Amino acid sequence: MHHIIKIFSALMLTGSLMAETPLVSDAQLWYAQPAKNWTEALPVGNGRLGAMVFGGTTTERIQLNEESLWAGSQAEGFAPDYAKHLAEVQRLILAGKHKEARDYGQKHLVQAPSSFRSYEPLGDLTLEFENISNTTNYRRELSLRDAIVRTTYQSGNATITREVLASAPDDVIAVRIESNQAGALNFTIRLTRKKDAVITHHKHNGLHMDGQIVDLTKEQGGKEPNSGGSGPGGKHMRFAGRLSVQTDGGTVKPGATGELEVTGASSAVILLTAATDYDVTKLNFNRAIDPAQTAESILDKASRTPWAELRKNHIQDHRNFYDRFALRLNCTDDNLEKQPTDVRLQAVKKGADDPGLAIIMADYGRYLLLGSSRKPGRLPANLQGIWNEQMWAPWEADFHLNINLQMNYWPAPVAGIPETFEPLMDWFKPLSERGKMAAKVICGSDGWACFHATNPFGRISPSGSSFRSQFMNGSLDPLCGAWLTAQLFDAWQFNPDRKKLEELYPILAGASEFTLDALVECPDGKLRIVPSTSPENAYIDPKTGDQFRITAGSTYHMTLVRAIFEATTQAATILGTDQSMRQRIAAASAKIPDIQIGEDGRILEWAKPLREAHKGHRHVS
């Protein structure tokens, strides 16, 4: 997801906002064939529920997600005597012994579990159609302005139309299938999940999914992709899914193997919702929450709403956000607009110029953010937004705070969708409270901190797939929470509201408190973050030729110091509060070294002009 967001953010610099006329951009992604794999499917999302629509003719697969359905539980990985061992790493670095500092840290600043478990899919909704053959006039499209995936095709004399949407007002995934031939629809509905769930019939037209994630350790035969461990096994997240179908004509009856059979219908509407016992205020399970009861309540209410009204409310709600922004490049080609999206993309890869496709990607970026971070959602957009088909996602589909989560939200202020920050704040506030424990462990600070990777359970200790990664990517990067906090203040400035700033200020002040305590006075009298790094980047030691990622005061970290200090000072000034914090920040800022410029005019990534191991690295400051 963050790649689309990055494209969108770059286009903000070249496009223009159309403020004089209604902001309407009716972009579509469309294809002349069904999706063959998950990455070709089209997404819908309401911030809490997500679906990937494949658009098959004889078999339609709709892959489902619920934002809080995560394996694992609260588990930290702080090494014993962390502060003592950190002080020794600092001493070695300031003595110029970078190899010794790295080796010592990799031995003493790591602890199992080095990582955590993954975001999981809810399951699949599968529709199996009878008497479909020789299909023609196929089209599969995603209307970004309506937030509806539409599949149409002809089979014999029948024209079949399917629409899939994720309604925020009604909090359901809704599917409508229609044939222009009365009574021509005959199909089977299946709700499935690979593990940890039981599917049962409910009445003649419903399906229930009830489950609880059971995590197995490696010793118990479970999957363990992280060599440093992913946390304890056990019975963890409870969840439930509820589905109902209503038809125009025909019949619905339970099948013999857990499915529903629809016969002789002219149209059908399927509604599905889901829930877990996750409680964002606790960053943990809440066994007082009954996910089945929650899902049934949502579905019961939505089932009373006619399809036309549900669809209308969904479109109006989505357009309220989507129509606030449009991008104009004034050099689009109408002929290209007639080509399928995949054809246009392949042409661009071969060197064709297609500004209209760039506009679609910009619109797609904000569509994805709206689909994965808004109410009724309670969690921010993860590495994959809200969409994931794998039981163990790449990088756990976690919240990466060393650029990825920040990148997801770059477009929000300029696109006029500040509401996408609300689920982020719902999760970030309790994370910052939990982060007070991390600040104490790291350096006895009264502030708060967290490292580069975390999850809905509020992981605040260093994380990494291996112990080496836990140290190199985690322990060396304690200012990630400060980075996101500074970004939240930047976003606040687009829509200044004193009450919201009062809510944000304790998080700002806590991040600055930790940063003040984390700074180390170096032999030259300057204050630096020690140890320091540049995410996933490395320099070459001029004496030995070895690659290192450990240093004192990288440009990355010292930039974050300036950013959180400036944001906190500005916020305190606006609120007329915390004079002592402003004074402490001013005193520390006077001792922060200047940004270093190389002979070639570039900002140096490291405090000295060192040769980079990976020039142009994607994480370069």
TIFI-802751 format. One record per residue (C-alpha): x, y, z; residue number from 1; residue in one letter. Coordinates in Angstrom, 2 decimals. Last residue first. Layout:
<recs>
X|Y|Z|NUM|A
...
</recs>
This chain:
<recs>
17.35|10.62|5.06|621|S
18.18|7.48|3.08|620|V
15.63|4.69|3.63|619|H
15.40|3.61|-0.04|618|R
19.19|3.46|-0.33|617|H
20.56|5.86|-2.93|616|G
24.10|4.58|-2.50|615|K
24.23|1.32|-0.57|614|H
27.49|0.82|1.36|613|A
27.94|4.55|1.75|612|E
31.41|6.06|1.90|611|R
31.86|8.16|5.03|610|L
31.89|11.97|5.16|609|P
31.41|12.26|8.94|608|K
28.31|12.63|11.11|607|A
26.50|10.13|8.89|606|W
23.87|10.66|6.19|605|E
25.75|13.68|4.89|604|L
23.62|16.34|3.26|603|I
24.85|16.59|-0.30|602|R
26.84|19.52|-1.67|601|G
29.59|17.42|-3.30|600|D
32.04|18.35|-0.54|599|E
29.61|16.99|2.03|598|G
27.24|18.98|4.22|597|I
26.87|18.23|7.92|596|Q
23.72|19.17|9.81|595|I
24.71|21.33|12.73|594|D
25.43|19.74|16.09|593|P
22.83|19.90|18.91|592|I
24.10|21.93|21.87|591|K
21.80|24.94|21.45|590|A
18.89|22.54|21.00|589|S
19.45|21.20|24.52|588|A
19.02|24.62|26.12|587|A
16.00|25.43|23.97|586|A
14.37|22.08|24.77|585|I
14.90|22.62|28.49|584|R
13.38|26.10|28.24|583|Q
10.38|24.90|26.29|582|R
9.81|22.12|28.82|581|M
9.94|24.64|31.68|580|S
7.45|26.91|29.95|579|Q
4.90|24.10|29.83|578|D
1.85|26.04|28.68|577|T
0.53|28.83|26.49|576|G
-1.37|26.43|24.25|575|L
0.14|27.87|21.09|574|I
3.56|28.10|22.75|573|T
3.37|24.51|24.00|572|A
2.45|23.33|20.51|571|A
5.29|25.25|18.88|570|Q
7.83|23.98|21.40|569|T
6.61|20.39|21.08|568|T
6.74|20.46|17.29|567|A
10.19|22.07|17.23|566|E
11.63|19.57|19.73|565|F
10.04|16.62|17.91|564|I
11.45|17.73|14.55|563|A
14.91|18.69|15.83|562|R
15.39|15.31|17.49|561|V
14.04|13.57|14.38|560|L
16.63|15.37|12.29|559|T
19.32|14.25|14.74|558|M
18.18|10.67|14.28|557|H
18.29|10.65|10.49|556|Y
21.47|12.72|10.30|555|T
23.18|10.04|12.36|554|S
24.25|11.09|15.85|553|G
26.71|8.43|17.02|552|A
27.27|5.30|14.94|551|T
26.04|1.77|14.27|550|I
25.17|0.64|10.75|549|R
28.60|-0.74|9.89|548|F
30.21|-2.26|6.79|547|Q
33.84|-3.34|6.95|546|D
36.50|-1.72|4.77|545|G
38.91|-1.79|7.73|544|T
40.21|1.77|7.99|543|K
37.64|3.69|5.92|542|P
34.73|1.91|7.66|541|D
32.04|1.55|5.01|540|I
28.62|2.95|5.80|539|Y
25.28|1.21|6.25|538|A
21.56|1.68|5.66|537|N
18.66|-0.45|6.93|536|E
17.37|2.53|8.91|535|P
20.15|5.06|9.56|534|S
21.79|4.39|12.90|533|T
22.44|5.79|16.36|532|S
23.94|4.61|19.61|531|P
24.08|7.28|20.90|530|V
21.70|10.13|20.02|529|I
23.79|13.27|20.09|528|R
24.46|16.29|22.29|527|L
27.57|18.34|21.56|526|K
30.31|19.04|24.12|525|G
33.07|17.77|21.81|524|D
33.55|14.68|24.03|523|P
29.86|13.71|23.50|522|C
26.89|14.56|25.70|521|E
24.28|11.85|25.19|520|V
20.69|12.54|24.21|519|L
18.23|9.92|25.50|518|A
16.96|12.06|28.38|517|D
16.00|14.97|26.15|516|L
14.47|12.53|23.65|515|T
12.41|10.89|26.39|514|F
11.00|14.22|27.55|513|E
10.42|15.22|23.92|512|S
8.28|12.13|23.32|511|A
6.38|12.76|26.56|510|G
5.77|16.39|25.63|509|A
4.40|15.45|22.22|508|L
2.17|12.73|23.66|507|I
0.93|15.10|26.37|506|P
0.26|17.70|23.62|505|Y
-1.98|15.60|21.38|504|L
-5.20|15.92|23.38|503|E
-4.62|19.63|23.98|502|E
-3.94|19.92|20.25|501|L
-7.28|18.25|19.53|500|K
-9.08|20.72|21.78|499|K
-7.28|23.66|20.18|498|R
-8.28|22.75|16.65|497|D
-5.95|23.52|13.78|496|P
-6.82|21.66|10.56|495|N
-3.70|21.75|8.39|494|F
-1.56|22.44|11.47|493|Q
-2.77|19.20|13.03|492|W
-1.02|17.25|10.25|491|A
2.35|18.70|11.25|490|D
1.56|17.85|14.88|489|F
0.79|14.28|13.88|488|L
4.07|14.15|12.00|487|Q
5.95|15.14|15.13|486|A
4.28|12.26|16.98|485|T
5.20|9.81|14.22|484|L
8.86|10.77|14.52|483|W
8.83|10.68|18.32|482|A
7.50|7.12|18.21|481|G
10.34|6.15|15.90|480|C
12.96|7.65|18.23|479|L
14.39|4.41|19.69|478|P
16.25|3.15|16.58|477|D
19.42|1.24|17.47|476|L
17.57|-1.29|19.60|475|S
15.19|-2.21|16.78|474|G
16.75|-2.44|13.33|473|N
20.28|-3.49|14.29|472|M
19.46|-5.05|17.67|471|F
16.30|-6.95|16.82|470|Q
17.75|-7.68|13.38|469|S
20.68|-9.54|14.94|468|R
18.31|-11.33|17.32|467|F
16.27|-12.43|14.31|466|S
12.94|-11.30|12.83|465|S
13.29|-7.97|14.57|464|G
11.73|-6.02|17.41|463|S
12.96|-3.65|20.11|462|P
10.46|-3.18|22.96|461|S
7.22|-1.20|22.71|460|I
4.80|-3.83|21.41|459|R
1.34|-2.27|21.73|458|G
-0.94|-5.27|21.26|457|F
-2.21|-3.85|17.96|456|P
1.33|-4.19|16.55|455|N
4.81|-2.69|16.71|454|T
7.95|-2.17|14.69|453|A
10.49|0.69|14.83|452|H
10.92|1.28|18.54|451|F
8.76|2.84|21.20|450|C
9.27|5.66|23.65|449|A
7.68|7.54|26.54|448|W
8.80|10.27|28.93|447|G
9.76|9.94|32.59|446|D
13.16|8.61|31.57|445|S
15.08|5.90|33.39|444|G
17.30|5.30|30.35|443|C
16.00|2.42|28.27|442|I
13.83|0.63|30.83|441|V
12.07|3.78|32.00|440|K
11.43|4.94|28.44|439|A
10.06|1.51|27.54|438|A
7.60|1.52|30.45|437|M
6.37|4.95|29.37|436|K
5.65|3.38|25.98|435|G
2.45|1.83|27.36|434|R
1.03|5.31|27.65|433|E
2.29|6.17|24.16|432|S
0.62|3.02|22.80|431|L
-2.62|3.99|24.59|430|P
-2.65|7.27|22.65|429|K
-1.44|5.76|19.37|428|F
-4.33|3.31|18.93|427|W
-7.27|5.73|18.98|426|D
-4.93|8.33|17.39|425|M
-4.40|6.16|14.31|424|L
-8.11|5.38|14.18|423|P
-8.80|9.16|14.06|422|E
-6.04|10.06|11.58|421|F
-8.20|9.06|8.60|420|T
-10.62|11.81|9.65|419|E
-8.04|14.35|8.45|418|P
-9.17|13.69|4.87|417|I
-8.48|16.95|3.05|416|G
-6.15|15.52|0.41|415|A
-3.28|17.71|1.63|414|V
-3.72|16.48|5.23|413|P
-4.17|12.77|4.40|412|A
-1.47|12.31|1.75|411|P
1.43|11.63|4.16|410|W
-0.61|9.16|6.21|409|Y
0.62|5.84|4.80|408|N
4.14|7.28|4.70|407|M
4.22|7.71|8.46|406|Q
3.25|4.08|8.90|405|L
6.04|3.06|6.54|404|N
8.84|5.38|7.70|403|I
10.63|3.91|10.73|402|N
7.31|3.32|12.49|401|L
6.42|-0.03|10.92|400|H
2.92|-1.07|12.04|399|F
2.66|-4.75|11.21|398|D
1.66|-6.70|8.11|397|A
3.54|-9.58|9.87|396|E
6.65|-8.50|7.92|395|W
5.11|-10.42|5.00|394|P
1.82|-11.91|6.24|393|A
1.49|-15.12|8.22|392|W
-1.99|-16.56|7.62|391|M
-1.83|-14.93|4.20|390|Q
-4.74|-13.19|2.46|389|E
-4.15|-9.61|3.63|388|N
-6.02|-6.33|3.12|387|W
-6.30|-3.63|5.81|386|I
-3.61|-1.23|4.63|385|G
-0.93|-3.74|3.74|384|Q
1.78|-2.37|6.05|383|L
-0.94|-1.41|8.54|382|N
-3.55|1.32|8.29|381|A
-4.34|2.58|11.76|380|P
-6.64|0.77|14.18|379|L
-10.14|1.51|15.47|378|R
-12.16|1.29|12.25|377|G
-15.80|2.43|12.19|376|P
-14.41|5.00|11.41|375|K
-11.50|5.60|9.11|374|R
-8.17|4.01|8.21|373|S
-8.11|1.13|5.71|372|S
-10.59|2.12|3.02|371|G
-9.86|5.83|3.32|370|L
-6.15|5.13|2.94|369|L
-6.78|2.91|-0.08|368|L
-8.97|5.54|-1.76|367|Y
-6.30|8.17|-1.05|366|R
-3.75|6.12|-2.97|365|G
-6.17|5.13|-5.72|364|Y
-6.86|8.78|-6.49|363|D
-3.15|9.40|-6.92|362|A
-2.81|6.21|-8.97|361|M
-5.68|7.32|-11.19|360|I
-4.01|10.70|-11.70|359|I
-0.77|8.97|-12.70|358|A
-2.76|6.88|-15.18|357|L
-4.05|10.09|-16.73|356|G
-0.48|11.34|-17.14|355|P
0.21|8.46|-19.56|354|D
3.59|8.70|-21.33|353|D
4.75|5.38|-22.77|352|A
8.16|3.97|-21.77|351|G
7.69|0.20|-21.70|350|K
6.51|0.28|-18.08|349|K
4.02|2.94|-19.14|348|V
2.59|0.55|-21.75|347|A
2.30|-2.22|-19.17|346|Q
0.33|0.11|-16.88|345|L
-2.00|1.16|-19.67|344|R
-2.79|-2.46|-20.53|343|V
-3.37|-3.25|-16.85|342|D
-5.78|-0.33|-16.52|341|T
-7.92|-1.36|-19.47|340|P
-7.82|1.10|-22.40|339|Q
-10.55|3.65|-23.08|338|K
-8.86|6.29|-20.92|337|E
-5.86|6.03|-23.22|336|L
-7.89|7.52|-26.07|335|N
-8.90|10.46|-23.88|334|D
-5.25|11.45|-23.42|333|D
-4.40|13.50|-20.33|332|T
-2.33|16.67|-20.42|331|C
-4.10|19.10|-18.11|330|N
-2.48|17.61|-14.96|329|L
-5.49|18.01|-12.68|328|R
-5.77|16.33|-9.26|327|L
-9.00|16.25|-7.30|326|A
-9.83|16.68|-3.63|325|F
-12.79|17.00|-1.31|324|R
-14.86|14.58|-3.41|323|D
-13.45|11.48|-1.69|322|Y
-14.48|12.32|1.86|321|F
-18.19|13.11|1.47|320|N
-18.05|10.82|-1.55|319|R
-17.69|7.81|0.77|318|H
-20.73|8.71|2.89|317|D
-22.91|9.48|-0.12|316|Q
-21.90|6.24|-1.83|315|I
-22.57|4.11|1.26|314|H
-25.91|5.77|1.99|313|N
-27.05|5.13|-1.59|312|K
-25.97|1.49|-1.50|311|R
-27.75|0.85|1.82|310|L
-30.85|2.64|0.56|309|E
-30.99|0.67|-2.69|308|A
-30.28|-2.59|-0.85|307|W
-33.12|-2.12|1.66|306|P
-32.01|-1.60|5.30|305|T
-33.41|-4.05|7.84|304|R
-30.52|-6.43|7.24|303|S
-28.07|-3.72|8.34|302|A
-29.52|-3.67|11.87|301|K
-29.46|-7.44|12.27|300|D
-25.98|-7.63|10.80|299|L
-24.51|-5.15|13.29|298|I
-26.19|-6.80|16.28|297|S
-25.14|-10.26|15.13|296|E
-21.51|-9.16|14.76|295|A
-21.35|-7.73|18.29|294|T
-23.12|-10.74|19.80|293|Q
-20.69|-13.09|18.10|292|A
-17.69|-10.98|19.13|291|P
-18.68|-11.13|22.83|290|D
-16.57|-8.50|24.59|289|I
-16.04|-9.17|28.31|288|A
-13.01|-11.21|27.33|287|R
-11.19|-8.02|26.43|286|N
-8.18|-8.86|24.34|285|F
-5.31|-6.40|24.25|284|N
-4.25|-2.86|23.44|283|L
-6.40|-1.99|26.46|282|K
-8.17|0.99|24.87|281|T
-7.99|-0.85|21.53|280|V
-10.14|-3.71|22.84|279|D
-9.95|-6.88|20.75|278|Y
-12.79|-9.38|21.27|277|D
-13.27|-9.80|17.53|276|T
-15.97|-8.81|15.04|275|A
-17.36|-9.72|11.62|274|A
-19.86|-8.57|9.01|273|T
-21.48|-10.04|5.93|272|L
-24.50|-9.10|3.82|271|L
-25.46|-10.98|0.66|270|I
-28.08|-9.51|-1.66|269|V
-29.65|-11.66|-4.37|268|A
-31.26|-11.09|-7.74|267|S
-33.50|-12.93|-10.18|266|S
-33.45|-16.08|-8.08|265|A
-34.11|-19.61|-9.31|264|G
-32.02|-21.48|-6.74|263|T
-29.68|-20.25|-3.99|262|V
-27.87|-22.96|-2.03|261|E
-26.15|-22.09|1.25|260|L
-23.00|-23.97|2.34|259|E
-22.13|-26.04|5.39|258|G
-21.63|-29.41|3.72|257|T
-25.19|-30.59|3.03|256|A
-26.54|-27.27|1.85|255|G
-28.85|-24.92|3.71|254|P
-31.72|-23.48|1.65|253|K
-32.44|-20.31|-0.28|252|V
-35.30|-20.10|-2.78|251|T
-36.26|-18.26|-5.93|250|G
-37.59|-14.75|-6.22|249|G
-35.75|-11.61|-5.21|248|D
-33.27|-13.00|-2.75|247|T
-31.97|-12.25|0.75|246|Q
-28.68|-13.62|2.05|245|V
-27.20|-13.52|5.55|244|S
-23.66|-13.70|6.89|243|L
-22.11|-13.41|10.37|242|R
-18.45|-13.67|11.27|241|G
-17.01|-14.21|14.75|240|A
-13.69|-13.76|16.51|239|F
-11.74|-14.68|19.63|238|R
-8.06|-13.70|19.73|237|M
-5.77|-15.94|21.83|236|H
-5.73|-19.58|22.80|235|K
-2.08|-20.40|23.42|234|G
1.43|-20.05|22.07|233|G
3.96|-17.60|23.39|232|P
5.76|-14.94|21.39|231|G
7.27|-14.55|17.96|230|S
10.73|-16.09|18.35|229|G
14.25|-14.95|17.52|228|G
14.33|-17.13|14.39|227|S
11.18|-15.44|13.09|226|N
9.38|-17.64|10.54|225|P
7.81|-19.82|13.25|224|E
4.93|-22.02|12.11|223|K
3.53|-24.31|14.76|222|G
4.59|-27.85|15.54|221|G
4.33|-27.58|19.33|220|Q
8.06|-26.86|19.63|219|E
7.67|-24.11|17.05|218|K
4.99|-22.54|19.21|217|T
1.32|-22.97|18.40|216|L
-1.14|-20.11|18.34|215|D
-4.83|-20.93|18.60|214|V
-6.93|-18.15|17.11|213|I
-10.49|-18.42|18.33|212|Q
-13.49|-19.12|16.17|211|G
-17.10|-18.70|15.19|210|D
-18.36|-18.33|11.63|209|M
-22.12|-18.26|11.21|208|H
-24.00|-18.69|7.92|207|L
-27.49|-17.49|7.14|206|G
-30.44|-18.15|4.84|205|N
-32.34|-21.17|6.16|204|H
-31.88|-20.52|9.88|203|K
-28.24|-20.15|10.82|202|H
-25.95|-22.70|9.26|201|H
-22.56|-23.42|10.82|200|T
-18.91|-22.61|10.08|199|I
-16.27|-23.46|12.71|198|V
-13.00|-21.53|12.93|197|A
-9.37|-22.00|14.00|196|D
-7.97|-22.82|10.57|195|K
-8.14|-22.28|6.81|194|K
-11.33|-20.21|6.86|193|R
-14.47|-20.70|4.80|192|T
-17.83|-19.12|3.98|191|L
-19.55|-20.77|1.02|190|R
-22.49|-19.54|-1.05|189|I
-23.83|-21.74|-3.87|188|T
-25.42|-20.50|-7.07|187|F
-28.44|-20.54|-9.32|186|N
-29.49|-17.20|-10.77|185|L
-31.74|-17.28|-13.84|184|A
-35.08|-16.61|-12.13|183|G
-35.90|-13.62|-14.31|182|A
-33.27|-12.90|-16.96|181|Q
-31.60|-9.53|-16.44|180|N
-29.47|-11.23|-13.80|179|S
-28.45|-9.60|-10.54|178|E
-25.89|-10.27|-7.81|177|I
-25.51|-7.87|-4.90|176|R
-22.68|-8.15|-2.39|175|V
-22.42|-6.15|0.84|174|A
-19.50|-6.09|3.28|173|I
-20.94|-4.61|6.44|172|V
-20.51|-1.68|8.84|171|D
-23.87|-0.04|8.01|170|D
-22.56|3.54|7.74|169|P
-19.07|2.32|6.73|168|A
-20.30|0.14|3.87|167|S
-17.80|-2.14|2.17|166|A
-19.00|-2.63|-1.40|165|L
-19.39|-5.44|-3.91|164|V
-21.51|-5.25|-7.06|163|E
-22.30|-8.14|-9.36|162|R
-24.01|-7.90|-12.75|161|T
-24.95|-10.86|-14.95|160|I
-26.40|-10.31|-18.42|159|T
-28.33|-13.37|-19.56|158|A
-28.89|-14.41|-23.18|157|N
-25.98|-16.84|-23.17|156|G
-23.67|-15.78|-20.39|155|S
-22.99|-12.06|-20.55|154|Q
-20.59|-10.22|-18.27|153|Y
-20.47|-7.60|-15.55|152|T
-18.31|-7.20|-12.44|151|T
-18.57|-4.07|-10.28|150|R
-16.32|-3.16|-7.37|149|V
-17.82|-0.21|-5.50|148|I
-16.07|2.65|-3.73|147|A
-18.35|5.14|-5.51|146|D
-15.59|7.64|-6.37|145|R
-12.92|4.99|-6.84|144|L
-15.13|2.95|-9.14|143|S
-13.43|-0.43|-9.27|142|L
-14.00|-2.36|-12.45|141|E
-14.33|-5.85|-13.92|140|R
-15.68|-6.09|-17.47|139|R
-16.65|-9.13|-19.54|138|Y
-18.54|-8.64|-22.79|137|N
-18.71|-12.41|-23.38|136|T
-19.09|-15.60|-21.33|135|T
-19.30|-18.90|-23.16|134|N
-20.63|-20.74|-20.11|133|S
-22.37|-20.17|-16.78|132|I
-25.03|-22.78|-15.99|131|N
-24.30|-22.91|-12.26|130|E
-22.49|-20.30|-10.16|129|F
-20.14|-20.92|-7.21|128|E
-19.85|-17.94|-4.84|127|L
-16.97|-18.01|-2.35|126|T
-16.59|-15.81|0.73|125|L
-13.09|-16.36|2.06|124|D
-11.50|-16.06|5.50|123|G
-10.89|-13.57|8.30|122|L
-7.31|-13.04|7.19|121|P
-4.49|-12.86|9.77|120|E
-2.21|-10.11|11.09|119|Y
0.95|-11.77|12.28|118|S
2.86|-12.85|15.36|117|R
5.58|-11.03|17.23|116|F
9.33|-10.36|17.17|115|S
12.52|-10.88|19.18|114|S
10.73|-13.09|21.67|113|P
13.25|-13.43|23.08|112|A
15.81|-10.86|24.18|111|Q
18.45|-8.65|22.60|110|V
20.57|-5.83|24.03|109|L
23.41|-7.98|25.47|108|H
24.85|-10.03|22.61|107|K
24.03|-7.91|19.61|106|Q
24.91|-4.86|21.67|105|G
28.38|-6.19|22.52|104|Y
29.10|-7.07|18.89|103|D
27.97|-3.67|17.65|102|R
29.92|-1.78|20.30|101|A
33.05|-3.86|19.65|100|E
32.77|-3.18|15.95|99|K
32.21|0.52|16.55|98|H
35.16|1.06|18.88|97|K
35.60|4.82|18.38|96|G
35.74|5.51|22.12|95|A
32.37|7.27|21.85|94|L
31.00|4.07|20.35|93|I
32.43|1.90|23.13|92|L
30.99|4.10|25.87|91|R
27.56|4.15|24.26|90|Q
27.51|0.36|23.98|89|V
28.45|0.19|27.68|88|E
25.63|2.57|28.60|87|A
23.17|0.40|26.65|86|L
24.29|-2.61|28.69|85|H
23.46|-0.85|31.93|84|K
20.15|0.50|30.59|83|A
19.02|-2.93|29.40|82|Y
19.75|-4.74|32.65|81|D
17.76|-7.74|31.37|80|P
17.00|-7.58|27.62|79|A
13.63|-6.15|26.63|78|F
11.55|-8.42|24.39|77|G
7.89|-7.77|25.10|76|E
4.75|-9.89|24.69|75|A
1.08|-8.89|24.46|74|Q
-0.71|-11.59|22.48|73|S
-0.36|-13.48|19.23|72|G
-2.44|-13.80|16.09|71|A
-4.24|-10.74|14.82|70|W
-7.84|-10.18|13.76|69|L
-8.09|-6.46|14.55|68|S
-8.69|-5.14|11.02|67|E
-11.26|-7.71|9.88|66|E
-10.36|-9.17|6.50|65|N
-12.14|-11.09|3.73|64|L
-11.21|-12.63|0.38|63|Q
-14.05|-12.52|-2.16|62|I
-13.71|-15.41|-4.59|61|R
-16.22|-15.68|-7.44|60|E
-16.53|-19.00|-9.24|59|T
-18.23|-19.47|-12.62|58|T
-17.57|-15.86|-13.64|57|T
-14.69|-14.69|-11.44|56|G
-14.41|-11.07|-10.32|55|G
-11.53|-11.43|-7.87|54|F
-12.77|-9.10|-5.13|53|V
-10.46|-8.36|-2.18|52|M
-12.39|-7.48|0.96|51|A
-11.85|-5.27|3.99|50|G
-13.69|-4.61|7.23|49|L
-12.67|-2.01|9.80|48|R
-11.76|1.10|7.80|47|G
-14.67|0.61|5.38|46|N
-12.79|-1.39|2.76|45|G
-12.99|-2.47|-0.86|44|V
-10.08|-3.89|-2.79|43|P
-9.75|-5.21|-6.37|42|L
-8.03|-8.52|-7.14|41|A
-4.80|-8.54|-9.20|40|E
-2.56|-8.95|-6.14|39|T
-4.63|-11.92|-5.02|38|W
-4.12|-14.01|-8.16|37|N
-5.77|-14.66|-11.52|36|K
-8.08|-11.64|-11.35|35|A
-10.97|-11.82|-13.80|34|P
-10.60|-10.45|-17.35|33|Q
-11.19|-7.22|-19.29|32|A
-9.94|-4.94|-16.52|31|Y
-10.92|-1.67|-14.93|30|W
-9.53|0.82|-12.42|29|L
-11.79|3.82|-12.38|28|Q
-11.44|7.55|-11.83|27|A
-14.49|9.74|-11.24|26|D
-12.59|12.76|-9.96|25|S
-14.94|15.47|-8.72|24|V
-13.83|18.47|-6.68|23|L
-16.59|20.95|-7.43|22|P
-15.13|24.06|-9.09|21|T
-13.04|27.00|-7.83|20|E
-10.83|24.88|-5.52|19|A
-9.27|22.67|-8.17|18|M
-6.04|21.53|-6.53|17|L
-3.07|21.46|-8.84|16|S
-0.64|18.71|-9.75|15|G
3.14|18.63|-9.69|14|T
4.05|18.60|-6.00|13|L
0.99|16.61|-4.93|12|M
2.10|14.01|-7.45|11|L
4.92|12.98|-5.13|10|A
2.45|12.27|-2.32|9|S
0.31|10.09|-4.58|8|F
3.27|8.03|-5.74|7|I
4.29|7.51|-2.10|6|K
0.74|6.43|-1.17|5|I
0.79|3.84|-3.97|4|I
4.10|2.44|-2.64|3|H
2.72|2.50|0.93|2|H
0.00|0.00|0.00|1|M
</recs>
